[in-house]
Each structure stands twice: as structure tokens, then as C-alpha cells.
Amino acid sequence: MKQQSYEYWKKQLEQDEATLKELEEKGVKALSKYDIEIAHMGDAEEALETAIRLKKNHIKYDKERIAEFEAKGIQETLFS
């Protein structure tokens, strides 16, 4: 599997934070028909709770990857 770059994780974090903000602001309206009807058998509130929980986990993961790069030194990881 290809190792992702520092820039990749910074961009991913921005995207995930934007998605979380949209979920929190728009609520169920931010979800797809699939999210509600198929993945959660029509339970919109459960679908929203799951989407928010998953997105928060994605953000945590993104931040962990960024911290790894910063701990090693970003330049060192750019060429490895």
C-alpha cells in the first residue's frame, strides 16, 4: 500500500472537518438516501449518529497521521 504524504493527511483532515460541520449543521438533510434507507433501514436519526461518530473517528485518525509526520520531521518523510 502506498504511503500517503503529509499534505494528503492535511487535506483529508480539512475535508473530514468540513463534512462533520455539514452533518452537524444540516443534520439528516446532509445524508444520502442510501445512508438512511439501506444502511440504516430507514432510521434517519441512527444514520446521522453513525455518520457523525464515523467522521469523528476519521478526524482522529487524520490527526494521528499528521502527528506522526510532525514527530518524525516533515522533510524526512517527504523523501522516504
Secondary structure, 3 states (H helix, E strand, C coil): CCCCCHHHHHHHHHHHHHHHHHHHHHHHHHCCHHHHHHCCCCCHHHHHHHHHHHHHHHHHHHHHHHHHHHHHCHHHHHCC
